[in-house]
Structures are given as C-alpha cells and as structure tokens.
Amino acid sequence: DCPDLIVLDWDLPSGDATEVLAALQSASCPSAVIVIGKDEADQSLAISVGVRAFVIKGTSPEELLIVIRKLYDHEQVNFDPMTREANQL
C-alpha cells in the first residue's frame, strides 16, 4: 500500500534528501511529501525538487497539523519561515 503522506527530514544522516525525493517521485504511487528543514535555503531547494510543503524545524505541532490538513484537502501550502505561519500560495 502507498502512504498518503510522508514527512521527511531534510537533514538526513546520509546528507541527501533529494535522492530520497527522487525515488519517491518515481514510485508507482505518489505520496504528498512534507519536508522539515532548518532554513529558507532548504525550503527553496525542496520546493524546486517538487515537495508539496515545507516547514521549518521547531514548528509547533498545531502549525504542522494545519499544513497536513491543507494537503489532505488538496490545497497547496507554503510555510513562511519569517512569520512561522502556514499560508496558502
């Protein structure tokens, strides 16, 4: 079975989350991916390789749930690291 949602830490011990994302995107069952990273540079790179949402490490559980709910409702979301608020694009 395919998961509906994957939460991926951008700072993997192997150091290359982009390889994981590429493998996920080529899978026969695409899943929504939320990446958790440390800064805006991570966000830009993650979005450029096709993740559905990005949140900054340290985000409150409530904010993460907002992002998950928006993805569940098929809304595109953006996490603004400056305001730490989940917003629609």
N, C-alpha and C positions, 0 to 999 in steps of 0.2 A: 504494500500500500504506500501511497505517496503522502507525505505530510502536507498540510495546508500552509503551514508557516514554519520557517526556520529562523532562529535568532543566532546570528554569527558574530563572534568577537573578532574585530578587525585585527587585533594584535595577537594572532595565533603564535604559539611557540615555534612553529615551523617558519613563521615570518611571511607567509604568502597566502593571504586570504583571497587574492584574486584568482589563484589556481582553484581553490575550493569553489568560488563563484562560477568559474568557467565550467567546472564539472557539473555543478548543479544546473546550470543553464542548458547543458547538452543532454541532461537526463530526459527520459521519455515522459516524465510527469513534473512539469514546472511547479515550483512552490514559491509563495511570496517569501522574500528574504528581508529581514530587518538586520542591519548591521549596527553593532555598537562599537564606537570608536572614540578616540580621545580629542580630536580637534577638527577644524574646518578643512584642513588639507586632506585628512582621511575621508571626510564627507564628499569632497569634490571627486576624489578618485573612485570611491564606492559608487556614487551616482553614475559616473561615466562608464562603469562596467555593468550597469543595469540593475542595481538593487532597488527595491520598491520603497524603502525607507531607511533613514539613518538617524540614530540617536547618540547623543554624547554620553560617555561613561559618567555615572553619577546621577543620571536622570532618575527622577522619582518613579516609583512603581506606578503611580497614578498616571503620569505622563506616558509611560511605556504602554499602559493599557489603552490610552487614547489612540496611540499610533496603531496598536493591534486592532482595535475596533474599526478604525478608518480603513485599514487594509481589508478587514472582513467585509466591510460594506463596499469594497472595490473603489475606494477613494484613494487618489494619490496624495501622499503626505510628504511634508518636508519638516525637518526638525531644525529650527533656527538656533544655532549654538549661542548666539548673542543674547537672546531673550529667554532661552530654555523653555520655549512654548511650542507645542505641536500645532502646526498650521497646515491648511490645505494650500497646494500650489495654485 
